[in-house]
Amino acid sequence: MTTPPVPPDVHAIQTYFYDEDGKEWIATVLAPRGRELAAQWQGAYKVPDRPAPPPTTGKKSSPAPLFAVVLVLLIVGGGAAAVVAGTQNTPVTSPLPTDAPGVSTNPSAPVAVSGEPTATPPVDETPAPTQRPGGTPVPTQPVRTPVPTVAPPVGTSLTLADGSVVTYSGPARVNIGAGFTVTFTVRNKNNTAGTGTFLVSFGNASTGGSKTSSGTLNGSGQLVMNFAGASLPGNYPFTINYKGQQGQVAILRVG
């Protein structure tokens, strides 16, 4: 179907419109009014002298430029990937060890001499000479061990019939006439501190008789006693009495 001619008043007032589907011009409600205005205003109306131009269709652009751009990008990307892969896959050369494990060195090869000096003893660590000039031996000084005047404190224990344990803490030996201090500790069978009165007898008939003293155990079950120096040498026993139970807990050497 060919395109019909353009209506005479299409360029004045829009009284016609072109129907693309029906390929025809259709008059609008303004067509009568347009004719009246054209009759009233002579000269304002112009009859077109050319038909309506045929409808134009959009021209498709050639995809060749797009393909060229894509091809360039692929070439550039492939080259960069090849460079990176070549860099990562390049083996790193490292020097071989001179002495691998399990491989003996060549005995005929020259041995490198270390430049480090041999260690020499410092001046202050030089051993003392054993001989004087001329060959005379230097006499050695004997080591003197101090003689203790009083034996260090010792601890002995005694278990009574009810399970209580009495511990003596004091010297094992004193000089004649020297005073001393001892401590007695009492723990009951259930491991609680002893309580009450505690009696102590020091000496016997062979030492000139015994001396009895007493005291009250403190909250820790202990009793500290001071004794005057004995005038006679010998072995002095300590006999205790706790809640009617008696026994010898220690012996002190005098002299």
Wavefront OBJ file of the C-alpha trace (Angstrom):
o trace
v 0.000 0.000 0.000
v 1.401 3.418 -0.983
v 1.349 6.485 1.259
v -1.684 8.750 0.462
v -1.121 12.468 -0.343
v -0.804 14.960 2.504
v -4.132 16.683 3.397
v -4.330 20.380 2.395
v -4.418 21.795 5.953
v -1.950 19.627 7.780
v 0.507 22.551 8.041
v -2.060 24.983 9.510
v -3.994 23.604 12.408
v -3.534 19.905 13.203
v -6.824 18.744 11.727
v -5.449 15.493 10.344
v -3.090 12.844 11.703
v -1.460 9.983 9.879
v -2.331 6.456 10.956
v 0.741 4.259 10.546
v -1.205 1.040 10.861
v -3.939 1.979 8.349
v -1.609 4.002 6.132
v -4.159 6.833 5.859
v -4.818 10.378 7.026
v -7.678 10.748 9.495
v -9.503 14.050 10.092
v -9.714 15.388 13.641
v -12.515 17.405 15.258
v -10.578 20.588 14.339
v -10.850 20.025 10.587
v -14.088 22.111 10.103
v -12.711 24.901 12.263
v -9.539 24.915 10.255
v -11.425 25.421 7.068
v -13.337 28.350 8.572
v -10.084 29.995 9.676
v -8.539 29.412 6.254
v -11.529 31.122 4.589
v -11.347 34.031 7.047
v -7.629 34.575 6.812
v -6.805 34.517 3.177
v -3.138 33.949 2.510
v -2.487 32.275 5.826
v -3.368 28.964 4.354
v -0.758 27.171 2.301
v -1.343 24.142 0.230
v 1.623 21.840 0.393
v 3.340 21.271 -2.874
v 5.042 17.971 -1.989
v 3.794 14.673 -0.700
v 4.561 13.388 2.750
v 8.017 11.916 2.962
v 8.132 8.154 3.224
v 8.708 6.815 6.699
v 12.372 6.350 7.425
v 13.679 3.244 9.070
v 16.566 3.292 11.517
v 19.846 2.330 9.882
v 21.733 -0.351 11.677
v 25.295 0.501 12.472
v 28.033 -1.853 11.459
v 29.416 -4.024 14.361
v 32.895 -3.945 12.867
v 34.256 -1.176 15.182
v 32.967 -3.010 18.267
v 34.590 -6.238 17.149
v 37.861 -4.418 16.579
v 37.816 -2.964 20.133
v 37.053 -6.373 21.670
v 39.857 -7.964 19.668
v 42.373 -5.352 20.856
v 41.359 -5.883 24.507
v 41.734 -9.648 24.183
v 45.191 -9.282 22.649
v 46.361 -6.867 25.381
v 44.878 -8.995 28.194
v 46.417 -12.187 26.823
v 49.844 -10.593 26.595
v 49.664 -9.327 30.212
v 48.580 -12.758 31.469
v 51.473 -14.397 29.632
v 53.967 -11.981 31.226
v 52.602 -12.632 34.737
v 52.614 -16.397 34.226
v 56.170 -16.290 32.951
v 57.269 -14.271 35.975
v 55.659 -16.689 38.465
v 56.931 -19.838 36.780
v 60.523 -18.649 36.515
v 62.563 -20.960 38.802
v 64.579 -19.227 41.472
v 68.140 -20.375 41.361
v 69.810 -20.864 44.716
v 73.429 -21.754 45.356
v 74.042 -25.409 46.080
v 75.372 -26.190 49.568
v 79.064 -26.780 49.645
v 78.693 -29.725 52.023
v 75.440 -31.586 51.422
v 74.309 -34.035 54.117
v 75.803 -37.466 53.570
v 78.449 -36.230 51.100
v 82.032 -36.152 52.284
v 84.298 -33.361 51.232
v 87.333 -33.849 49.077
v 90.258 -34.585 51.410
v 92.722 -33.223 48.856
v 91.058 -29.816 48.879
v 92.881 -27.153 50.879
v 91.488 -26.518 54.321
v 90.452 -22.941 55.038
v 92.121 -21.478 58.064
v 89.738 -19.649 60.378
v 90.603 -16.065 61.041
v 89.254 -16.208 64.604
v 91.947 -16.028 67.281
v 92.232 -18.881 69.744
v 90.772 -18.230 73.150
v 93.311 -17.229 75.752
v 92.597 -16.973 79.442
v 92.100 -13.415 80.728
v 94.770 -11.805 82.821
v 92.773 -12.216 86.031
v 92.253 -15.961 85.320
v 95.987 -16.762 85.028
v 96.704 -19.686 87.409
v 98.773 -18.872 90.397
v 102.396 -20.062 90.140
v 103.210 -23.228 92.045
v 106.909 -22.413 92.296
v 108.855 -19.340 93.237
v 111.631 -18.017 91.020
v 114.533 -20.430 91.356
v 112.395 -23.559 91.694
v 111.325 -23.216 95.358
v 107.770 -24.582 95.816
v 105.201 -22.093 97.049
v 103.651 -23.338 100.293
v 99.901 -23.780 100.121
v 97.735 -22.176 102.781
v 95.607 -24.736 104.635
v 91.905 -24.079 104.777
v 90.829 -23.349 108.326
v 87.438 -24.639 109.414
v 85.956 -22.616 112.276
v 85.189 -24.689 115.335
v 81.588 -24.130 116.451
v 81.250 -23.195 120.076
v 77.559 -24.152 120.222
v 75.868 -26.918 118.236
v 73.101 -25.783 115.871
v 69.507 -26.340 116.908
v 68.089 -29.782 116.258
v 64.583 -31.159 116.355
v 63.525 -34.429 117.941
v 59.989 -35.713 118.508
v 58.184 -37.960 120.971
v 54.801 -39.616 120.392
v 52.741 -40.023 123.560
v 50.237 -42.758 124.339
v 47.203 -40.729 123.210
v 48.782 -39.979 119.805
v 49.994 -36.473 120.695
v 53.404 -35.504 119.305
v 55.893 -33.372 121.267
v 58.759 -31.810 119.295
v 61.953 -30.358 120.830
v 63.698 -27.502 118.986
v 66.993 -26.390 120.476
v 70.748 -26.974 120.608
v 72.220 -30.467 120.809
v 75.322 -29.217 122.661
v 76.299 -26.163 124.719
v 79.403 -25.043 126.544
v 79.662 -25.280 130.302
v 78.028 -22.282 131.941
v 76.396 -21.040 128.659
v 72.675 -20.311 128.785
v 70.352 -21.503 126.022
v 66.754 -21.363 124.780
v 64.571 -24.262 123.666
v 61.065 -24.546 122.196
v 58.551 -27.348 122.728
v 55.704 -27.828 120.227
v 52.699 -30.064 120.931
v 50.266 -31.338 118.279
v 47.280 -33.457 119.263
v 46.329 -36.669 117.466
v 43.859 -34.777 115.249
v 46.686 -32.353 114.293
v 45.313 -29.514 116.404
v 47.546 -27.389 118.634
v 48.151 -28.644 122.120
v 46.668 -26.715 125.019
v 47.086 -26.468 128.762
v 50.035 -26.778 131.130
v 53.316 -28.286 129.982
v 55.989 -29.541 132.425
v 59.705 -29.951 131.575
v 62.384 -31.656 133.691
v 66.027 -30.936 132.781
v 68.880 -33.212 133.991
v 69.023 -36.299 136.223
v 70.978 -37.766 139.090
v 74.181 -38.187 137.070
v 74.220 -34.470 136.236
v 73.695 -33.339 139.801
v 69.910 -33.564 139.869
v 67.017 -32.390 137.710
v 65.289 -29.030 137.527
v 61.570 -28.923 136.710
v 59.881 -25.979 135.025
v 56.343 -25.507 133.691
v 54.429 -23.174 131.420
v 51.229 -22.784 129.383
v 51.170 -23.649 125.697
v 50.302 -20.713 123.420
v 47.720 -20.698 120.627
v 50.148 -22.545 118.306
v 50.766 -25.251 120.898
v 54.276 -23.981 121.688
v 56.213 -23.183 124.863
v 59.542 -21.294 124.804
v 61.823 -21.801 127.803
v 65.138 -20.198 128.773
v 67.670 -22.214 130.806
v 70.724 -21.064 132.771
v 74.105 -22.604 131.983
v 74.996 -25.909 133.600
v 78.150 -26.077 135.702
v 78.905 -29.754 135.205
v 79.636 -31.498 131.918
v 77.483 -34.396 130.802
v 74.345 -35.462 129.008
v 71.238 -33.695 130.267
v 67.900 -35.308 129.327
v 64.671 -33.366 128.729
v 61.689 -35.194 130.267
v 58.250 -33.739 129.554
v 54.781 -34.240 131.004
v 51.658 -33.401 128.971
v 48.226 -34.179 130.420
v 49.678 -36.882 132.667
v 51.724 -38.500 129.920
v 55.473 -38.496 130.442
v 58.506 -39.247 128.247
v 62.027 -38.218 127.296
v 62.044 -36.056 124.173
v 65.735 -34.976 123.816
v 69.256 -35.051 125.362
v 71.511 -31.989 125.590
v 75.305 -32.363 125.731
v 77.034 -29.884 128.053
v 80.789 -29.352 127.728
l 1 2 3 4 5 6 7 8 9 10 11 12 13 14 15 16 17 18 19 20 21 22 23 24 25 26 27 28 29 30 31 32 33 34 35 36 37 38 39 40 41 42 43 44 45 46 47 48 49 50 51 52 53 54 55 56 57 58 59 60 61 62 63 64 65 66 67 68 69 70 71 72 73 74 75 76 77 78 79 80 81 82 83 84 85 86 87 88 89 90 91 92 93 94 95 96 97 98 99 100 101 102 103 104 105 106 107 108 109 110 111 112 113 114 115 116 117 118 119 120 121 122 123 124 125 126 127 128 129 130 131 132 133 134 135 136 137 138 139 140 141 142 143 144 145 146 147 148 149 150 151 152 153 154 155 156 157 158 159 160 161 162 163 164 165 166 167 168 169 170 171 172 173 174 175 176 177 178 179 180 181 182 183 184 185 186 187 188 189 190 191 192 193 194 195 196 197 198 199 200 201 202 203 204 205 206 207 208 209 210 211 212 213 214 215 216 217 218 219 220 221 222 223 224 225 226 227 228 229 230 231 232 233 234 235 236 237 238 239 240 241 242 243 244 245 246 247 248 249 250 251 252 253 254 255
